[in-house]
Amino acid sequence: MKRIFNHYKESFEGLSKEIWYLSFISLVNRAGTMVIPFLSLYLKKDMGFSEIDIGTIFAFFGIGSVIGSWLGGKLTDIFGFYKIMVTSLFLTGLCFIGLQYINSFWGFCIGILITMSIADSFRPAIYVALKAYSKPENQTRSVGLLRLAINAGMGIGPTLAGLIIVNEGYDILFWIDGITCIVAILLFCYLVKDPKVKPKDIRTAHKNLDNNVVYKDVSFWIHSVICFLFGMAFFQLFTTIPLYYNDIFHLNEFKIGIVLFLNVAIIVVFEMPLLNYLEKRLIPVTKYIMMSCILLSLSFLVMYENYWLGILIISIVLMTLSEMLGFPYTNKFALNRAKDGLEGSYMAMYAMSFSLAHIFSPKISLSVIHHYGYQINWLVTTAYGLLAIVLSYWLHNRIKQNL
């Protein structure tokens, strides 16, 4: 028992105080993120929108995410990550508070577009902050700690949200989301100081650096497509899967929150020790990415069986294992590939891969469900994972050849 505790403790050692502060701030912010996991149910049950309408709204969600990711990367390369993080999170809080007052379909489409354009400009900036505040050998664990904090917050958020929805309804959740964004950024400003590093000065030191090198990097494009396919499957955890739990297994919001909490609990307890263990093994990052795609494919394939409640647990465990490998190691690949002074552009492209998935995943999956049912959708989603496995193998071979 003592050995297990020491191994767990070791997985957190050596990380900078700034990484701990970023993780704490993310915990506060994500604990207040209560609307997003139940947004599809809110739009269907409270707003009365059809599956097709919900798919369209989530497409606008994704478009806003793409715009925000691209804009955040560009602005980070100009102004630095600190200013972008502060501005983004503060304005996002105001946007979430305002969303509750929108009642029309097109109004909500535009509202979610603006909200996500601002919110996701935060993502490239925080990725660059991770690189700035962590040593190269600690980057994977730094990502792991940040994810642990985010998932701990997401575990608290949906569980409390399910209870609040059952007793109070959805409206108060928008206030909680908005206020926690603002509180989080105030904590960030107090705990973490602006390093005053200008990306332009770094680029000047590399005189022969091509500012468009990220768009000419074939291996990074392959990696981006893998991330897109991964997102096409994984993001259904927040769209089709809650609907599936409700429609087929008749779980209410609170019970759905409990099932989703299992995902978070596994990550909080096991991800950091797992990453610490794997970082000591001389295994290429691309192999971990490939394994994550295999696990993700299996997590959706098992849901083809819809007559046993236990299959939901098996699926969420497989999906969680995939997530524990997929997100840290795709992130590590992108950070390692990024050129000094152009980290914002690289991390923007990384973030945009997932943002594009936010556009197409809900629209396609909800359309498939509407016309053909859930089981066909799970087969289509499995196919995304299989294609990602093939591309991961290709990427692995290219990296072995230093391409």
Helices and strands as residue ranges (DSSP letters): H 2-10, H 17-31, G 36-38, H 39-41, I 42-46, H 51-79, H 81-99, H 105-119, H 122-133, G 136-138, H 139-168, H 171-191, H 199-205, G 213-216, H 218-234, G 235-238, H 240-249, H 253-279, H 285-301, G 302-304, H 310-337, H 343-372, H 374-400
